[in-house]
Amino acid sequence: MNLPPELQAALLGRRVVFLRGRLDDPTANAVIAQLLLIARTGAGPEAEKAIELYLDSPGGSVGAALGVYDMLRTLNVPVSTICNGRAGGASVLILAGGASGLRYALPNARIHLTDESVDVLATHPKDLASSAAEAARLRARWQDALVGHTAHSAAQIGRDLSQGRWLSAAEARDYGLVDGIIPGPT
């Protein structure tokens, strides 16, 4: 996300990261770098405070999503994931992969369970079978991780992804992708 440097610095100082737009390798690398920077900076009680990762992404690369997901799961500090706008396809895994009890959606957020193409390209015709096997492995890992964050079977997740199921914030909570809905001002 292109923000003025002073705003970017202020957000990082407040332990806030944005993932906005299509998820690709450069976007994932930027998010991972920001997460690492925040997790390894600071001392005292502030250093143990959860990082807030705001998502507004239609999805994109399953490989990129798995990279961010792995980082969320291995940091020594909790990461709260918040859907503000939409989370679709591969980015749903990042939303669901936040720290338990710290996964949220804003009231008007939309979550789109949809299949993503797995972008593993063969550079030579003899590599086609190997690339297809790797694509299947990545897709299976993505779906298995979603199963691990919900109370749904692999078959149900697979059906919902293939049907392109849309969920409201409340439906995403009931589905197990988020733990709560951040209420608006009263």
N, C-alpha and C positions, 0 to 999 in steps of 0.2 A: 504494500500500500504506500503510495507516494504522499508523505506528509512533510510539511516544513520541518527542517532539522530540529528547531527548538521545541516544536510540539512532540515530535518523535522522542526526543530526549526526556521531556516532561512525563510522557506516558510510561516510558521504560522505568523512570525513577519511581513511578507509582505502581510498578509491577503489572502493567497492562500491555497486552499484545493483541494486534488485530490480524485476522486472516480474512481478507475480503477479496472476492472475485474468484475466478477460475483457479483451481488448485493444480499447479504444475511444479516441476522440480525447482525452478528458481524461487517461487513463492514458498514452497516447503522449506527450502534451505534458509530463507530469510526468517521464517517463523522459528525454526530450530535454533538459529544463531541468537535470536532475541531471547528465547527461553533459556538457553545456556548462559547468556550474559546476565540475565536477572538472577538465575538460580545460583550463580557463582559470585555474585556481587553483594556486598553488604554484610553486616554482622548484627548480632543481637536478635531481639524479638522480631524485628522487621524482616530479617532474612528467612524466618520460618513462616511468614505470612504467605498465603496462597497467591500464586500468579493468576491473573485473570486473562483468559484467552477468549476474545470475542470473535464469533464466526458469522460471516455473511457470505456464503459460497455456494454456487450451484453444483459443486463437485469438480471432478476432473480426474487426475491420475491416481489410480489405486496405489501404485508404487510410492508416489509422493505422500499420500495419506498414511500409508503404513510407516513411512519414515517419521512423520510427525507423531503418529500414535506411539511408536516405540519410544520416542523421546519423552512423551507425556508419562509413560509407564515406568521410565527409569530414572527420572529426576528425583533428587532427594528432597524436593519441596512439592507440596500439592499444587495441582493446576486446576483451577475452576474453569469450566467451559460454559460459555453463554452464547446461545443462538439469538442474535439480533438481526432479524430479517429472515434469512432462510439458510438451511443446511441441506444439501442434496447430494445424492450419490456417495462418492468416496468421502466427502467431508462429514457425513453422518457418523462415520467411525471416529473421527476426531472429537466430535461433540460427545459421543457416548464414552469415549476414552478418558474423560476428565476424572478427577479424584471422586471417589464414591461420596455421595452426599453434597457434592459441589458442582453438579451438572445442571444447568438451568436453561430455560427459554424465556424470552420476553413474551408478554401476552399475545402479541400478533405474529409471532414467529411461525414459520411454516417449515416442516421437515419433509423432505421428499426421498422416500425409499425407492431407489431406482438403480438398475444395473449400470455399471460403468464399463467402458471398454478398457481392457488392460493393454497398455501400450508397451509391449515387448516386441521390438522389430527385428526380423531376421535380416542380416546384412548379406547373406548368401543363400541361394536356394537349398543347399544341403542343411542349413540351420533352421528351416521351417518347422520341422518336428520338435526340435529342442525349444524353439521360441513358443510354440503352441503349448508345450508342456509347462513352460515357465509361466505363461499367461494363466493357465488353469490353476497352477499352484498359488499364484498371487490372489486370484479371485477366491479360491477356497479359503485362504488365510484371512482375507478381508471378511468374508461371510462368517467364518468361525469366530472371529473376534467380535462381530456383532452379536452372535448367539451368546457369547460369554457375558455380554452386558445387558441382556434382556432375559425374559422368562420364556422366550419363544424357541421352538425347535428350528433346526437347520432347514427343514422342509418349509416351515411357515415363513422364515426369513427369505428363503429363495423365492417363494411365491410372491411375497410382498415386493421384493426387488424387481421381479420380472413384470409385475403388473403396474409398477410405477406408482405405488401408494403414497398419497399425500396425508400428512398428519398435522393437526393443529398442535399448539403448545400442550394443551391438556391431553390430547391423544398420544403425543410423544412421551409425556409423563407416564401415562397408563401403559404404554408399550414397553417402558423401561429404558428409553434412550436418554431421558433427563430425570433428575430427582425432584425438580420443582419448577414453579413458574414465578418469576420475579414480578410482583405486582406493580402496577403503575401508581402514581400519586393518588391519594384519596381525598 
